[in-house]
Amino acid sequence: MKPPGNYLRSRGISDRATAAPQGVRGSLEKPEFWKNSKRYYDLKSYWQNLFGLKVYKLSLDAGFTCPNRDGMVATGGCIYCDGRGSRLRQNGPLPSIAEQIAAGKAFYEKHRQAKKFIAYFQTYTNTYRPAAELAELYREALAQKDIIGLSIGTRPDCLGPEVLDLLAELASACHLWLELGLQSIHDKTLRLINRGHDYRCFLEALEAAAGKKINICVHIILGLPGESRAEMLATARALAKLPVDGIKIHSLLALSGTALGEDYRKGLVTLLKREEYVSLVCDILEVLPPEMVIQRLTADGYQDILLGPRWAGGKLAVLNAIEAKLAGRDSFQGRCYQGKDDGDDRGH
C-alpha cells in the first residue's frame, strides 16, 4: 500500500513508507511496524507511518443516491439508514466539491493545525454514476491544494469495468481507498436489511478491485437482526482471508425515521449491550491480519435521531473500553490470525 511517488512528491509529501509485512500469522508480540501505543493498527498511525505526518479526511457529499433507494434494485434503502444524507444536504443545495473541501480544510487547519488531507466521498453510493461524471468529481477534489488522495465509499454492485478502470488510473497517481459496504457475509442478513446484493456480488467486486491494485476497506456492522455471535465472527474470519487492506466496524444503531427504528420502538429488535460489543470487537481484532488498517471501531454522530443503544453516543468511552479489554487479555490485533488460505466462508 505504498503511495504513488510522483503525485505525492508534487504535494510536498515523502513517499518513503514504513513497510508492513504481509500475511504474517498471529504473534506473541505486538507488531513493531505499527509504531503506536494502541493494541491495533489504527488509520492515524498508518498514515503517520506512510506519509510522515498527520492526515485528515474531509467528508464530502456529491449528491449521490443508492440503487436500493431509487428502485434500481430495491426501494427504501437499508433498513437502518435514515435517508437524510449529510448535514449539508439537509441544509439546502449542496456546495461544490471545491467549496466543501475549502470549508473542511479551514476547520482542521484552525483546530488541528492540519496540513494534508484525503477527500472522502462519503454520502451514499459514490460510484453510482457514469465513469465520465465520476472522473470530473474525483479530479475536482484532487485539484484542490493539499489534497493528497481519495477515499470513495460505495457498494459492490456499483463497480462496473469502466468505473474500476477509472479508480485504477487514479490509484496509480494518488493515494486511494475504495470503501466497500458489506455489513455481513450472510445472505439471509443481507436480504433482511434490504441491501439488494448478496455475498457473491461482494466477492466478485472485491476480486475485480483487488486485481487493479486498489486499497480496499470493508464496512461491517455488528448486532444485525438475527445474527449470532458466531455468525458475526464468521464475517471477520472471512475478511481476514481475503485481499482486504482495511476495515470499519460499528454496532447496529436504531435511528428515528428508519424501518429498523420502528421495529426497535415496537420491541422487535434487540441491540447489543456495550459490554457485548466491546468483547466482540476484541474477538474480531484478534483474528484480523496485523497489517489490516482499522479505520473505525465505533459509530458516532446521529445524536438527534439516535434511539439506541444510548452508549453508542459516547465514542471515546467505547474506544477506551476496547483498549482496556485488550489490555486485560494481554492481547492485540492479529494475536489469533491464522493467515491467508484458499478457504471460502460463504454466506447462507
C-alpha positions in Angstrom: 0.0 0.0 0.0 2.8 2.4 -0.9 1.6 5.7 -2.2 2.5 6.7 -5.8 5.6 8.8 -5.5 5.3 11.4 -8.3 1.9 12.8 -7.2 2.7 12.8 -3.5 6.1 14.5 -4.0 4.4 17.2 -6.1 2.3 17.8 -2.9 5.3 18.0 -0.6 4.9 14.5 0.8 7.6 11.9 1.2 6.8 8.5 -0.4 9.1 6.6 1.9 6.7 4.3 3.6 7.2 2.1 6.6 6.9 -1.4 5.2 4.2 -3.7 6.8 4.9 -7.4 6.4 2.0 -9.1 4.5 0.1 -12.1 5.7 2.0 -12.6 9.0 0.4 -15.1 11.3 -0.5 -14.5 14.9 2.3 -13.5 17.2 3.0 -13.3 20.9 4.3 -9.8 20.5 2.7 -6.6 19.2 4.0 -5.7 15.7 6.7 -3.1 15.7 5.7 -1.6 12.3 2.6 -0.1 13.9 4.7 2.5 15.7 1.9 3.4 18.0 0.7 3.0 21.6 -2.6 1.2 20.7 -3.3 -2.5 20.5 -4.5 -2.3 16.9 -3.2 -0.6 13.7 -5.4 2.5 13.5 -5.7 4.7 10.5 -4.0 7.6 12.1 -0.9 5.5 12.8 -1.0 4.1 9.3 -1.0 7.5 7.6 1.7 8.8 10.0 3.9 5.8 9.0 3.1 6.2 5.3 3.4 10.0 4.9 5.4 11.0 7.9 2.7 13.4 9.2 -0.9 13.6 10.3 -3.5 13.3 7.6 -7.2 14.2 7.9 -10.3 13.0 6.0 -12.7 15.6 4.6 -16.2 14.2 4.3 -17.9 15.2 1.1 -21.5 14.9 -0.2 -21.6 14.8 -4.0 -25.3 14.3 -4.3 -25.4 10.6 -4.9 -28.2 8.1 -4.1 -28.2 4.3 -3.8 -29.6 1.6 -6.1 -31.6 0.1 -3.3 -33.2 3.5 -2.7 -34.1 4.7 -6.2 -35.7 1.5 -7.4 -32.8 0.1 -9.4 -32.5 -3.0 -7.2 -34.9 -2.1 -4.4 -36.6 0.9 -2.7 -36.4 2.3 0.8 -32.7 1.8 1.3 -31.1 -0.3 4.0 -33.4 -0.7 7.0 -31.0 1.1 9.3 -30.4 4.2 7.1 -32.4 7.3 7.8 -32.1 8.6 4.3 -31.3 12.2 5.2 -27.8 12.2 3.8 -25.2 14.6 5.1 -26.0 17.7 7.2 -25.1 19.8 4.1 -27.8 18.1 2.1 -30.3 18.8 4.9 -29.4 22.5 4.9 -30.2 23.1 1.2 -28.4 23.0 -2.2 -25.1 21.3 -1.9 -21.9 23.4 -2.3 -19.4 22.3 -5.0 -16.8 19.7 -4.1 -14.2 22.5 -4.1 -16.3 24.6 -1.7 -16.8 21.6 0.6 -13.1 20.9 0.7 -12.3 24.6 1.4 -14.7 24.6 4.4 -13.4 21.3 5.8 -9.7 22.4 5.4 -10.4 25.7 7.1 -11.8 23.9 10.2 -9.0 21.4 10.5 -6.3 23.9 9.8 -7.7 26.1 12.6 -8.4 23.4 15.2 -5.9 20.7 14.4 -3.2 22.6 12.5 -3.7 20.1 9.7 -1.5 20.2 6.6 -2.6 17.4 4.3 -6.0 15.8 3.6 -7.9 12.9 2.0 -11.1 13.8 0.1 -13.7 11.4 1.4 -16.7 10.8 -0.9 -18.9 9.5 1.9 -22.6 10.0 1.5 -24.5 7.1 -0.2 -23.0 5.3 -3.2 -20.2 7.3 -4.6 -19.6 5.3 -7.8 -23.3 5.3 -8.8 -22.9 7.4 -12.0 -21.2 7.1 -15.4 -17.5 6.9 -15.2 -17.0 10.2 -17.1 -19.1 12.1 -14.4 -17.2 10.4 -11.6 -13.9 11.4 -13.2 -14.9 15.1 -13.1 -15.9 14.9 -9.4 -12.8 13.0 -8.3 -10.4 15.2 -10.3 -12.0 18.3 -8.9 -11.2 17.1 -5.4 -7.6 16.1 -6.3 -7.1 19.5 -7.9 -7.5 21.3 -4.5 -4.4 22.3 -2.6 -3.1 19.8 0.0 -5.4 17.0 -1.1 -3.1 14.0 -1.3 -5.7 11.3 -2.1 -9.2 10.0 -2.2 -11.4 7.7 -0.2 -14.6 6.6 -2.0 -17.5 4.9 -0.3 -19.6 2.6 -2.4 -21.4 -0.7 -2.8 -20.1 -3.9 -4.5 -22.9 -3.8 -7.2 -21.8 -0.3 -8.4 -18.4 -1.1 -9.7 -18.6 -1.7 -13.4 -15.5 -2.2 -15.6 -15.3 1.5 -16.6 -15.5 2.6 -13.0 -12.9 0.2 -11.9 -10.6 1.3 -14.7 -11.0 4.9 -13.6 -10.2 4.0 -10.0 -7.2 2.1 -11.1 -6.0 5.1 -13.1 -6.4 7.3 -10.1 -4.8 4.8 -7.8 -1.7 4.9 -9.9 -1.5 8.7 -9.5 -2.6 9.3 -5.9 -3.3 7.5 -2.6 -6.7 5.9 -3.0 -9.0 3.9 -0.8 -12.2 2.2 -2.1 -14.6 1.7 0.8 -17.0 -1.2 0.2 -20.1 -1.6 2.2 -20.7 -5.3 3.0 -22.1 -5.4 6.6 -22.3 -9.2 6.7 -21.3 -12.2 4.7 -24.6 -13.9 5.4 -27.1 -13.6 2.6 -30.1 -14.1 4.9 -29.0 -10.9 6.7 -28.3 -9.0 3.5 -31.9 -9.8 2.4 -33.3 -8.8 5.7 -31.6 -5.4 5.8 -32.6 -4.7 2.1 -29.1 -4.4 0.8 -30.1 -5.5 -2.7 -26.9 -7.6 -3.3 -25.5 -10.9 -2.0 -22.1 -12.0 -0.7 -21.1 -13.4 -4.0 -21.6 -10.0 -5.6 -19.2 -8.6 -2.9 -16.6 -11.3 -3.6 -16.7 -10.6 -7.3 -16.3 -6.9 -6.8 -13.5 -7.4 -4.4 -11.6 -9.7 -6.7 -12.0 -7.2 -9.6 -10.9 -4.2 -7.5 -8.0 -6.1 -5.8 -6.8 -7.0 -9.3 -6.5 -3.3 -10.0 -4.1 -2.8 -7.0 -6.7 -0.5 -5.3 -6.6 -0.2 -1.5 -9.8 -1.7 -0.2 -11.6 -1.0 3.1 -14.7 -3.1 4.0 -17.5 -1.9 6.3 -19.3 -4.4 8.7 -22.0 -3.9 11.3 -22.2 -5.9 14.5 -25.6 -6.8 16.0 -27.6 -7.1 12.8 -31.0 -8.7 13.4 -30.9 -12.4 13.8 -27.2 -12.8 13.7 -25.4 -14.8 16.4 -22.0 -14.1 17.8 -20.6 -17.0 15.8 -22.0 -15.5 12.6 -20.5 -12.1 13.3 -17.2 -13.7 13.9 -17.5 -15.7 10.7 -17.8 -12.4 8.8 -14.5 -11.3 10.4 -12.7 -14.5 9.7 -13.9 -14.5 6.1 -12.5 -11.0 5.6 -9.2 -12.0 7.2 -8.6 -14.5 4.4 -9.5 -12.0 1.6 -7.4 -9.2 -0.1 -8.8 -6.6 2.2 -6.5 -3.7 3.4 -8.7 -2.0 5.9 -11.9 -2.4 7.9 -14.6 -0.2 9.5 -16.6 -1.8 12.3 -19.6 -0.4 14.2 -22.6 -1.5 16.1 -26.1 -1.5 14.7 -27.9 1.8 15.5 -31.6 2.2 15.7 -32.4 5.6 14.3 -35.7 7.5 14.3 -37.3 7.6 10.9 -36.0 4.2 9.8 -37.6 0.8 9.3 -35.2 -0.6 12.0 -36.1 2.3 14.3 -39.8 1.5 14.1 -39.1 -2.2 14.9 -36.9 -1.1 17.8 -39.7 1.1 19.2 -42.1 -1.9 19.0 -39.6 -4.1 20.9 -38.9 -6.4 17.9 -35.2 -5.7 17.7 -32.6 -6.2 20.5 -29.4 -4.2 20.3 -26.0 -5.1 21.6 -25.1 -4.0 25.1 -21.8 -2.1 25.4 -20.0 -5.0 27.1 -21.1 -7.4 24.4 -20.0 -5.0 21.6 -16.6 -4.4 23.2 -15.9 -8.1 23.8 -17.0 -8.9 20.2 -14.8 -6.2 18.7 -11.8 -7.5 20.6 -12.5 -11.0 19.4 -12.6 -9.7 15.8 -9.4 -7.7 16.1 -7.6 -10.8 17.4 -8.4 -12.8 14.2 -7.7 -10.0 11.7 -4.3 -9.7 10.0 -1.9 -7.4 11.9 -1.3 -5.3 8.7 -5.1 -4.6 8.2 -5.8 -0.9 8.9 -8.5 -0.4 11.4 -10.3 2.7 10.1 -13.2 2.7 12.6 -14.2 0.8 15.7 -17.5 2.5 16.6 -20.0 4.8 15.1 -20.7 8.4 16.1 -23.0 11.2 15.1 -26.8 10.8 14.7 -27.3 12.2 18.2 -30.5 13.9 17.2 -32.2 10.8 16.0 -30.4 8.0 17.9 -32.9 5.7 19.6 -30.4 3.2 20.8 -28.1 1.9 22.0 -27.5 5.0 24.1 -24.0 4.0 24.9 -23.1 4.5 21.2 -23.2 8.2 21.8 -20.0 8.0 23.8 -17.4 7.2 21.2 -14.3 7.9 23.3 -15.7 5.8 26.2 -16.2 2.9 23.8 -12.7 3.1 22.3 -11.2 3.3 25.8 -13.2 0.2 26.8 -11.9 -1.7 23.8 -8.4 -0.8 24.6 -8.9 -1.8 28.2 -10.4 -5.1 27.3 -7.5 -5.9 25.0 -5.0 -4.9 27.7 -6.9 -7.1 30.2 -6.4 -10.0 27.8 -2.8 -9.0 27.2 -3.8 -9.2 23.5 -3.8 -7.1 20.3 -4.9 -7.2 16.7 -3.7 -10.3 14.9 -3.0 -12.2 18.0 -5.0 -15.2 16.7 -4.7 -14.5 13.0 -4.3 -17.8 11.0 -3.0 -16.4 7.7 -4.5 -16.4 4.2 -5.7 -19.6 2.7 -7.9 -20.9 -0.1 -10.9 -21.4 2.1 -14.1 -19.5 1.4 -16.6 -18.7 4.2 -19.8 -18.3 2.2 -22.8 -16.5 3.3 -26.0 -18.5 3.8 
